Amino acid sequence: MTDWLIPLSAPSYGHEEDDAVRRVLTSGWLSMGPEVQAFEEEFARFQSSRHAVAVANGTAGLHLALLALGIGPGDEVIQPAMNFVAAANMTAATGATPIFADILGLDEPTIDPACVEGLVTRRTKAVIVMHYGGHLCRTGELLEICRRHRVHLIEDACHAIGASLADGTRAGSGGDIGVFSFFSNKNLATGEGGMVVTACDELGARVRLLRSHGMNSLTWDRHKGHAATYDVLANGYNYRLDEIHGALGRAQLSKLAAGNQKRGSLTRRYWRLLSDLPDWRLPFARLGGDSAFHLLAVVAPDATLRTRAAEFLRGERIQSSFHYPCVPDFSAFARHRSTAVALSQEFAQRVLTLPLYSSMTEGAVDQVVSALRCAATSGKP
Ligand SMILES: *Cc1c(COP(=O)(O)O)cnc(C)c1O
């Protein structure tokens, strides 16, 4: 493993996480139980959501969200071409067809509502949106389109935990169902983990049922003497979270607001210091609106300069990444390449993501900025 001077991301762990894990080990109960239940209740309160169901990871959450909405073979699910591959993979896992929509532009790389509207057919069952980097997509417009066409809206809110929509609703609670990930590089990190939120009792119950084999009672219920046996009501999965991750999640949730605030101030520092870099673009910098500030993305003048900058940063032991390759360009989606997504492809070739995490210092931001400035201006005539 490369010894980075400045990594792309780093979890912010302290004695709270130590205490949480120790509490579970001491309790002697490791699989889903009181910690997960408390995490769900605290998360639901934080989201102002009726239901929060903890799951093994964000991908499992997306799978359950699609299944709970009854999506399957013959259905179409419109979603961004510029996204992590999980939503598209889980759409395919249900037997439905992912239909890829383009982004609004290089400065606003979230799904284009007009493009979504143009892709709706009789088969469309849902639209999945993603708040790229924690910056909100045009949720209001997209909700209106979904309502008009009577299709469901799923938020892949993995980047946007803690961000609020224009009306104050938390990201993830704007549509029918929202999904979060607690993977190690996310704003709330437990290693693996995720959450599904919904205001709908039926969807909440369905997600809960499918999370654990379709069984109508849990091991914990039987341990507590609440149930002696069980029935299997549907063909479900084991997508449960365990107590160690649940306890870690509770500790991380209590730090989330402060962490997001810090990420915001670091982001504004990046934007201010990079604003005069000729021909480089700073997505979302001029849009306003709330954000969870998950990723710091810049767009290079072209693909060659993007790759050259990443190599230069690597030489300075500064980690960077490309979020994301364009999903329909992956081999596994070759047969779903049905729509034009030129802007997503352009963005995928030119985007560079820079270090951003809540324990990052302003000095580290300044180091990344001067290295990028150096890379961007070297070799210029
Ligand atoms: C991280 C992430 C996922 C997948 O979450 P896992 O917990 O890793 O399964 C899905 N969508 C987006 C946008 C993500 O960033």
The ligand as an SDF file (V2000), in Angstrom:
LIG
                    3D

 15 15  0  0  0  0  0  0  0  0999 V2000
  -20.7030    3.8670   -1.7690 C   0  0  0  0  0  0  0  0  0  0  0  0
  -21.7950    3.9850   -2.7600 C   0  0  0  0  0  0  0  0  0  0  0  0
  -22.6680    2.9280   -3.0290 C   0  0  0  0  0  0  0  0  0  0  0  0
  -22.4900    1.5330   -2.4900 C   0  0  0  0  0  0  0  0  0  0  0  0
  -22.4430    1.4420   -1.1390 O   0  0  0  0  0  0  0  0  0  0  0  0
  -21.7260    0.1620   -0.4550 P   0  0  0  0  0  0  0  0  0  0  0  0
  -22.0040    0.3780    0.9870 O   0  0  0  0  0  0  0  0  0  0  0  0
  -20.2820    0.2390   -0.7830 O   0  0  0  0  0  0  0  0  0  0  0  0
  -22.3730   -1.0420   -0.9860 O   0  0  0  0  0  0  0  0  0  0  0  0
  -23.7260    3.1490   -3.9030 C   0  0  0  0  0  0  0  0  0  0  0  0
  -23.8990    4.3380   -4.5030 N   0  0  0  0  0  0  0  0  0  0  0  0
  -23.0570    5.3770   -4.2810 C   0  0  0  0  0  0  0  0  0  0  0  0
  -23.3190    6.6700   -4.9500 C   0  0  0  0  0  0  0  0  0  0  0  0
  -21.9780    5.2240   -3.4280 C   0  0  0  0  0  0  0  0  0  0  0  0
  -21.1390    6.2450   -3.2500 O   0  0  0  0  0  0  0  0  0  0  0  0
  1  2  1  0
  2  3  1  0
  2 14  2  0
  3  4  1  0
  3 10  2  0
  4  5  1  0
  5  6  1  0
  6  7  2  0
  6  8  1  0
  6  9  1  0
 10 11  1  0
 11 12  2  0
 12 13  1  0
 12 14  1  0
 14 15  1  0
M  END
$$$$
